[in-house]
Structures are given as C-alpha cells and as structure tokens.
Amino acid sequence: MTTYPLLTITTFLPFLGAIAVLLFSSQRSARWIALLTTIATLSATAPLYWNFDKSSSDLQFVESVEWIPAWGVSYGLGLDGISLPFVLLAAILSILCVSGSWTAIDTRAKEFYAALLIAETAMIGLFAATNLFLFYVFWELMIIPLFLIIGVWGGPKRIYAAIKFLIFTLSGSVLMLVGMIALYQVSGTLNFKELTIAQFQTEFQVWIFIAFLAAFSVKVPMFPVHTWLPDAHTEAPTAGSVILAGILLKMGAYGFLRISIPILDEALQIFLKPMLIVSVVAIVYGAYVTLVQTDLKRLIAFSSISHMGFVTLGIFTLNQSGVEGAILQMINHGIVSAALFLCVGMIYERTHTREIKDYGGVGKLAPIYSVLLAIFCLAAAGFPGMNAFIGEFLIISGAYETAMWLGVMAIWGVALGSAYIVWLYYRVVMGKTNAKIEGINLELNAREIATLAPLVLLVLYLGLQPDLVLSYLHAPVTELLTTAGVTQ
Amino acid sequence: MIGPDLADVKLLWPELILLTMSLGLILSASRIRKGLKASTATLVAGFASILVYRWPLVEGARAGFGDMIIIDNYSQFFKVLIASALILIVLLSARRVETDNVRAGEYYALLLLASIGMMLAVSSTDLIPLYLGLELTTICSYILVGTTVERRTSNEAATKYFLLSAFTSALLLYGIALIYGTTGSTSFDAVASFFSGTEGGNNKLILMAIGLVVAGLAFKIAAVPFHSWAPDAYEGASAPIAAFLATASKAAGLAVLGRICISAFSEESHLLSLILATMAALSIIVGSIIAISQTNIKRLLAYSSISHAGYALLGLLPGTAEGISATMTYVFIYVFMTLGAFGVVTALGRRGERIDGYEGLARQQPVTALLMLIFLLALTGIPPTGGFIAKFVVILSALNAGYFTLAVLAVACSVVSAFVYLRVAVLMYMKEPQMDEAPGYPIMISAVLLLSALVTVIGGILPSVLNFWEAVP
C-alpha cells in the first residue's frame, strides 16, 4: 500500500492543471499545459494498476477524511475492480481529447482546456467516490464544463444542444438529490458500504429507485429519455463528443452498479422486467434509427443508444457473465466510440462537412485513415478479435440465461449494428471519389496517427486479451450479485 | 421589573455603534461634500459592530429591557450577517452615490438606521420591539429606494413599495393587537404559554392573529402571495439598494420568522407549518416560472429572491432546531451569492441592468464573467458551490417534516430556475459581444465580488468552516 493520497492526487491533478491554464498560460501554451497535465494524471494512475489486488472485492487505496461532521459525511475515495478500469479510461481519453483538439480549437483555447481538465477531475472523482454525497458532487460538477464545451465551441446549433443537454441531465439529477436526501434521512448515512447493509422498506425502495432511475436513465441514456444525446453529441466539438460518449454515458450505468443494484435490491426485482424490455427496445430501435442517419456524427451518436442498450441489458440480467460483459462493454464502447468521434472530427476539420453524401472514395485519398477507420468500424460491429466482440458475447450469453427472447433481440441488434456500420464505411471510404472532397489533403498527420494509435492497440489488445479487464471484475461482480440477493 | 435597566444598554453594543455613526452622519450631512468620507465612516462602524458582537455574549445568552430583547448566538449570528451585508453594500454604493448625485451623508445614515432596525428585530422576544425594528427598517428602505430623485422609475418604485408595505404593516399590527387582546401580553413566552393552555388551539381569534402576523412578515421576505412589490422596487432602486432589500432585509425577516416559529407559536406548529409550506410552494413556483420571461436583470433577481425565500422557508417547516439551522445556513449562503450577483450588476453599470448587456461578457471581461458564473451556479444550487449545501439542508428539513411532494416540487422548480440563471451564462459565454466594453470598475466593487465568491465557494467545499449549527435559539 502507498502512504501518500494517491487517489486525491489523481483526481485533483487535472483541477490544478485547469487553474494553471487559466492563470499562467497564453492562448498558445494552454494546450501544452493541458497535455502535460493529462499525461501526468495518467502516470499517476499507474501505481493504482500495479498495486491493485484483483482477488479482493474490497475498496482499495481508501482515503477517508472527515468532511462535514455535522452530517457524518466524509471525503472518501477508494477503488474496487469495477471502478478502476473507468478511472484509467478517463485518464487515457483525456489525453486523446487534448491531442485531438490540438488544432481544432483555435478560439478561447485557455477556457477550453480549463473546462476539459475540470471535466477530467469530475470523471475520475465520480468513479473513485465512496459515498453518495461525493458521488453527487462530482456528478453535478461534470455538467458545467460540458455545458460550456458544447455551447461555446460546438457546431451551428450548439446553444440549443447545450441547453437541452443541461435541462435533461439536471432534471434527472435533482430527483437523485431528493432520493439521496431521503436515503440519508432514513438511514443516517451516505456511505455506499453502510447503505448496502442498511435495510429499507420495499415501498420506500421503489420511490428511491425511481428517483435514481431518473438520473441514471438520462445519462445512459435509456430509451424514452435519449433525445438529448444526438443533439449534444452532434453539436459538441470532437473532444466534447469523446467525453460524452466515452465517459459521461458510463456514469449512469455505473450508478446502477453502485447504487440501484446493491442498495435497492428489493425494488430492483420489481423493476427488473421493465428495465430489460427498455434495454432491448433501445438496442433495436437505436439500431434502426442509426441506419437512416445522413450525418456522420449523428450516426455514431445514435449507435451509442443501441450500444448502451447492450450495457443496460447486461446489467439487468443480473448474472455473472451479463454484468461482467456489460462493464467490459462500457469500456469497449468508451474506446470505440471515442475513436470514431475522433476519426470524424479529424476528417471534418479538413472538409467542414459531416454529410455522408459529401464523402466517397476516401480510401484512395487517405489510405492510413481508411485502415484505422476500418479497424474501429469492425470493432464497433463486434467483429471477432476486436474488443466489442467479447463484451457483446458475454452480454448475449447472459441474456440467454435470463430469457431466450432477450438473447434473440440482442442478436437482432448486433446484425443491424453490422449493417449500419459497414454501410457507413462503404459510403465514406469506398467507391468513386466525391467531387466535393477532391483536392483536399485528407491524410492524417503524425499527431493524429499518434492520437489514434493507442486506441487501435487497446481495441486489438482487449479483443485478444479481455482478461486484462475481466480479471478485475470477477471478485467485485460476485460480491455485487450476492448483495443484490441473486443466487447463482 | 419596571422600566429598563441602564446596564442593559450594553447588550446592544453593535446597534449603539451604528446608531452613533448614523446620528453623526445626519448631524454633519450638510457639510459632507465627498461621498468617500461618509462611506468610510459607515464601513468603520460596520466593522466595529462585527468586532464587538461577542461582548454582550460573554456571560452566555441574556435577556434585557424587561425581557423584550434577547442576546443569544442566534441573534448575534444574524447581526453579524446584517453588518457584513451592510459593509458589502456600502462598498458597492460608492460609485453610484457619486454618479447619481445622491446626498452621501443621508444615504449612509439611512443604511445604518435600516440595519439597526433589522438588528433590533432579530433580537426581539416581544412583538412590540419586533414591530418597531421592522418599521424602522422599512421606513428607511422607502427613502433609499426613492433616493435617486431625478429618475421617475425610482420614485414610482418607492411609492408602490410604500403603499403595499404600509398595508401589510397594518396587517402585522392588527395581528399583534389581536394577540394582545386574547393573551393579554405581547411577549413570545406569554403567547407560547397561552397556547400550551387548554383553550389555545381552539381560539379562532388567535389563529387569525397568527395568520396576520405571518402575512406581515411574509411581505418583508417577499414570499408569495405578498411578493408583488419586490420586482418593481428592485427595478426602480439602484442595484446596491436592491441588493440591500434582497439580502439583509430578507435575512432579518427570515430570522424573525424563525424565532417566532420556534418560541411563540411552537404549540401551533402543525398549522404554522401548513401556512409556511403553502407559501414556500407558491414562492418557489411563482418565483422560478415568472423569472423565465424577465429581460431586466434586477427583475430577474427579484423573482429569484422570491423563489429563494420559498426555499429558505422549507427549513422552518419541521419547527425543530435542526430546521432552523438549515434556514440559517440557507440565508447565510443566499446573502453572499445574491450580493455577488448584484455586485456584478453594479460593476457593469448601465450595461448590467438589461439581460442582453451580458452578451459576450466572457470575451470582454473574463474574470467578471467567471465570477458571475459562480454566483449563477450557486443560485441554481449546483455543487461545489455553497448554494448546493444550502439546498441540501433545506430539502432535508422538508423531508424531515414529511413534505415529500414539496421536496420534489422544490427540486423540479430548481431545474426551471437553472434555465433562468444559465440563460445569462449562455449570453455571457456563447454569444458574441454586441456592446462596447463596459468601463472598468473600482477596486471596492472587485473586493465585494471576490469576497462573495470566496464565501460562496468555501461554503460549498468546506461547509464546516461556516459552523453555526450551535447558534439555534
């Protein structure tokens, strides 16, 4: 064990970076400070990885300091096998966000990188929080920088998208606030561990479940409350889309794993069936809507709805392979959708169009780009040997265990998923070169290749070695399912 | 005991300091040419009254003046808060006093007198000094609202404020008279012991009296349905005076309401709780929804202050010490975040009055815009600002009192107000500047902005620092 507060350093290093950017940098040097900060943060997470005890389901690297003694709220950070991969993912994606915005953000760069770094603090802090109060603080802290990132540096309809994003997420999270206060009022604690042990009446649990569902379902986003997502993802600048798709969507699903399942176990049984149905609706509906999209970014955004449907499906199967698959799939989707948004952003920077019909024959103009895009598209389609294959496989096998028809619906979603992504690739990369993009140098430069390279490695490595993530999940997921009262 | 004991005077050290200074200012008003002298004098008095707040407390909580005045942690907490608000408002006023040709000596003397009235009111344990204190405050406030004589809006605002206020003061007085008629006393203790007697709760007259007193006080804090004066008065008054009405005056009103709830009417808590819950719900709904359509920032903040009065009332619902401390926390944070927001309005001068004046502010004055963003986030109740802590405690007390629906309603309306506040943020950050850059502002205003921002942020990150949980009456 380490003696210094490792998690606090990891969490607040980006925040210090943000202050440094605001106070000391010029518009040009801001990106350098941001890059150094994000790399330093990733290096700070390395000891977390090396010193982690995979066999234990307990929280590790725990830090706890009394914070608001009058309410018994402490400042508590700690990681278990479920949260560790997300912290790493957030640290990696933040670096790529900075390098992906290197030339794309040329106005008010200082504020942009400061907002990005504050968002990183919120992301890491959220996954490391060991009590609900701190969780909520980081949850809300996340909203503001993203609101600004979408609204200031986004596309033409950015203000509409930013306000829609804000209203949707706030509406959910204020209900979570009431739920949280009600939990505190009844149990007198906000610590996750103590809340898991505490007993609540079923009716009370149902109300609290609904309150938290409001917050989590908007973030995931689950089926009827997903409409903010296409606008926000499409209008956000590339880095904003990467954070939204890569991390923000996972916060909701992570909330289910941290709060709804272990703490509200009786209400969970009541809501199980509706949740499963909504999940498969999201998978199939999301995939069909994705098929008809004509805008590159919008297409990837809608595909996220379908992919996050897989995640919630896996979570609510409540069996080992389903839940592990869901968590793995969250990581996978974080990597793949981030990569796809980066790819779209890079080509958009050159052509200034996101319409699919303006593309065609990119393969001849930009062979390296096309190969990289092909890898990410195959990964998104769940091609064997790529990371998403393992996750989807585990989720579908978990779904079959729960109910045959769930598995069938999920496979339908996978088939549609291959269809839209292959068709996208066909329209953009293959065929005759479109006159609109002729003469533009589309090939990636070294910085952009370096941005995408780590993601390619992760896609392939996780595809061939899924144990890299899965080995961390076995113990905590078993523990989670036991507390949820599910017999194996 | 008959008549006041002269030794009791030393219980009122903070008030005495302010009183001396205000009399001094009035006497020398005709000789004061420069506003700076008068404002410095007022600042000194304000600081001095904060410094001496503990003197009357050295021997613990004490009553004086024939048990009409009590000095306890609760009263001293609010006195310090009122004095702090006074100091910040004096700092904000300096420039306006110069440019608007306001007579400085009288302006600051009136501010001091109004503060004395508030301090007296929060110390009262009897309805008579309570009424006197509140009237002293409101009468000074009429003049302060109408202080820029040349501006017609200012005169109109003062007249409206005066007419409505006089009416509700009469209600309050009528309520006091009824209480005196039924119980034979005006002291809180006597009223409380009357209620604990057999016939108390069934007496229709006394229930009406409670309603009248609460109505009179609701006017002071601008809670719906006694709120209609606030937008007009704030709009017509200069920004610092609007801030004074929104912060210090409201804090005093809530403090008085809190003390009445817990000491005089504690036996009737279920009825009182119902009245307060209704007012809170209405204030929150009306305040947040009507604010959407406002284009004048002072009117917007007025509706915001109406809805915040509603949130603060949530703390009084359970009628427990915990609930009162929730309201105290709320009021404390509210005073500083609202002062900050009004501070930005003052700093931007004419441009700051209209909502479209904020377009592109982040480009022209990034620091001012960032501070305004902090205040707006705090008013919305988003962590890690103090506004979140404040919201947390009052919703906890609403749940403690069993008002689950009201709690949900309150947070639902906070989404509506989020839209209102962040619309200003959208203008500041996401639009291009339309107007010329506003001229810089004096260092005094920057000090107010920084101090308010500091308190707002520290209140959110380290709420324990602002530890006033033991200060409950």
Contacts between the chains, C-beta under 8 A, distances in Angstrom:
chain1	res1	chain2	res2	distance
A	67	B	464	7.4
A	68	B	463	5.5
A	68	B	464	5.5
A	69	B	464	6.3
A	70	B	464	6.9
A	70	B	467	7.6
A	70	B	469	5.4
A	108	B	362	7.9
A	108	B	363	7.5
A	111	B	362	7.4
A	111	B	366	7.5
A	136	B	383	6.9
A	137	B	383	4.2
A	137	B	384	5.7
A	137	B	388	7.6
A	140	B	382	5.2
A	140	B	383	4.9
A	140	B	388	7.3
A	141	B	382	8.0
A	141	B	383	6.3
A	141	B	384	6.3
A	143	B	382	7.2
A	144	B	377	6.6
A	144	B	382	6.7
A	147	B	422	7.3
A	148	B	429	5.9
A	151	B	426	6.3
A	151	B	429	6.5
A	151	B	430	4.5
A	152	B	429	5.3
A	152	B	430	5.5
A	158	B	430	7.0
A	159	B	426	6.0
A	159	B	430	5.3
A	162	B	426	7.3
A	162	B	430	7.1
A	163	B	419	7.2
A	163	B	422	7.5
A	163	B	426	6.8
A	166	B	418	6.9
A	166	B	419	7.9
A	166	B	422	6.3
A	167	B	415	6.4
A	167	B	418	7.4
A	167	B	419	6.3
A	170	B	414	8.0
A	170	B	415	5.0
A	170	B	418	5.2
A	171	B	412	7.6
A	171	B	415	5.0
A	174	B	411	3.8
A	174	B	412	6.8
A	174	B	414	5.7
A	174	B	415	5.8
A	175	B	408	7.2
A	175	B	411	6.7
A	177	B	391	7.6
A	177	B	392	7.5
A	177	B	395	7.0
A	177	B	411	5.7
A	178	B	395	6.6
A	178	B	399	7.8
A	178	B	407	5.3
A	178	B	408	5.7
A	178	B	411	5.4
A	181	B	392	6.6
A	181	B	395	5.3
A	181	B	396	5.1
A	181	B	399	5.8
A	181	B	407	7.4
A	182	B	399	5.8
A	182	B	404	7.6
A	184	B	396	7.0
A	185	B	396	6.3
A	185	B	399	5.0
A	185	B	400	6.3
